[in-house]
Structure formats: structure tokens, C-alpha cells
């Protein structure tokens, strides 16, 4: 399928591969408009449904992962436009419903909706050049795609308030210290390191990968006792898979497991 605002590419050499999505509005620093978000949702759903894909990587350009929602488009809207049509945010929930792991590979600016998009992914790998921020306050608005909710969960109230109220940017090292970012790597190595991690994930049993993601998201979104209960149910259910038999038999017999992802 061909897209206008994104590029797609399948990478890896195993039976299960990585689906890569590259945001591609370079002149606008990957500013996020409805067309781009529709395409992003469609591409993610297509990878999610593809049995040959085990992990998804979302990236941008060297200069920008995404510099936020498209300010030119937003500048023309009034309250009734955004309320009735749910412009901008209407198609963001698609990304949250993706069941396979999604890694954001961030270089350059991840601002406003760009930072919110990165936070919707399961992991953020950052180049040393990455800069994160929620500068919406400078435009007379606030983050509108989860920034005021996910940022405090990721970095705590102190830093979230600082970023949302002063609009300052956080560099990759600070973002890693604060817990927003999983790994920081030199810019030239960002895609290689991210694709290697994705490949490792692809080699694991897909049902257990998907359940691990679901369980960690429970921890992130819900109360502890409920999360523990949910994890227990998921843990028990994995004993019904062929891959659990294979993984444990392989360990006991000192050989590499051959997962069939079922
Ligand atoms: C539309 C954008 C844009 C954006 C950059 N551009 N960000 N266009 N929407 N969010 C465009 C610029 O207008 C410019 O176009 C080109 O990209 C290059 O940007 P420059 O400003 O010339 O580059 P630079 O000087 O390097 O500055 C980079 C920057 C700055 C610091 C990232 O562009 C900036 O502050 N952008 C806005 C960041 C922001 O406020 N994001 C939050 C948006 S609100 P021309 O045609 O002049 O070359 C938001 C709300 C989300 O995200 C809520 C729900 C989804």
C-alpha cells in the first residue's frame, strides 16, 4: 500500500519480522495532521494483523520525530470545528489499541503531539540529539493527546509540570534519567540499535510478548491489586501454549527454542 505522509518497510531476516513506519513530512518537521494520523493508524493496524510481523518501529527524520500537531491546520479551527469533528485527536486511539510491541525511535524534536505520540509507544529509544517537550502552552492551548496524563506517569509530577507550564525542552539524557526513554544511543546508531532490539523481540514467542505488553500496560494504567490478578491469569494461560512447552524443553535440553508463536 502506498501512503502520502508515511513510509513503510519490513525489516529483519527471521520468519517473524519488524514493520517499520517512518513519518514523512520532512518540510514540516513531521507535523501531525489528520491525513498522517489516519495513515499511521492504518499502517499500524495492518502490521498488527500480519502474522509475519512481531514488532513495530515508529520513527521520523534526523531533525524531527515530530514537531507536534500541525499548527497551520489548527490555526483555522474554532471550538465547534474541533468538538464536532474531533479533529486531530479522533484517530489517535488506534495506536493505543495495537497489540504488538511498538518502539519509537526518536531523533531530533519530539514536541507536543510528537512527544505524546512517542509516549503512546511501548518503548522510546532516543538518539543523543532527541529533544522532548510539551510546548502547547506557548500557543494558548494544552497538550491534547495524553500529554498531561502520560508525562506525569512517565517522569513524575515535578518534571511534567515544569515541561507543560514553562514549555522548556528536555534533552535525551534528562529524558532517560527521568524515565521517559528506555535507551539513549549516538544518532548514527539509532536505527541499528532499535532494529536489533525489535529483532530480539521478534525471536521470542509472540503470545508471551503480547501478554507481557498487556500486563505492563495494566501496571501503567490501573491499580496494583487488579494488575497482579490480571498478570496471574495471563501467566497461567501461557501454560496452554505450545511455545511454553518448547521454551522450557529447549532450556532443559540445552538447545535453542524454535517458537511457533502459538
Ligand atoms: C506545522 C511546523 C510545526 C508544527 C514546525 N513546522 N513545527 N508546521 N506545525 N507543529 C514547520 C515550520 O513552520 C517551518 O515551515 C518548518 O517546519 C521548519 O521549522 P522551523 O521553525 O523553521 O525550524 P527550527 O527553527 O529548527 O525550529 C524547530 C522547532 C520549531 C523548535 C521545532 O519549528 C517549533 O517550535 N515548532 C512548533 C513546535 C510546537 O509548538 N509543537 C506543538 C504543537 S501543538 P516553513 O514553511 O516556515 O519552512 C500540539 C498539540 C497536540 O502538538 C494536541 C493533540 C494532538
Boltz pocket constraint, residues with backbone or C-beta under 6 A from the ligand:
constraints:
  - pocket:
      binder: B
      contacts: [[A, 26], [A, 27], [A, 28], [A, 29], [A, 31], [A, 32], [A, 67], [A, 68], [A, 69], [A, 70], [A, 71], [A, 72], [A, 88], [A, 89], [A, 109], [A, 111], [A, 112], [A, 113], [A, 114], [A, 135], [A, 136], [A, 139], [A, 142], [A, 143], [A, 144], [A, 145]]
      max_distance: 6.0
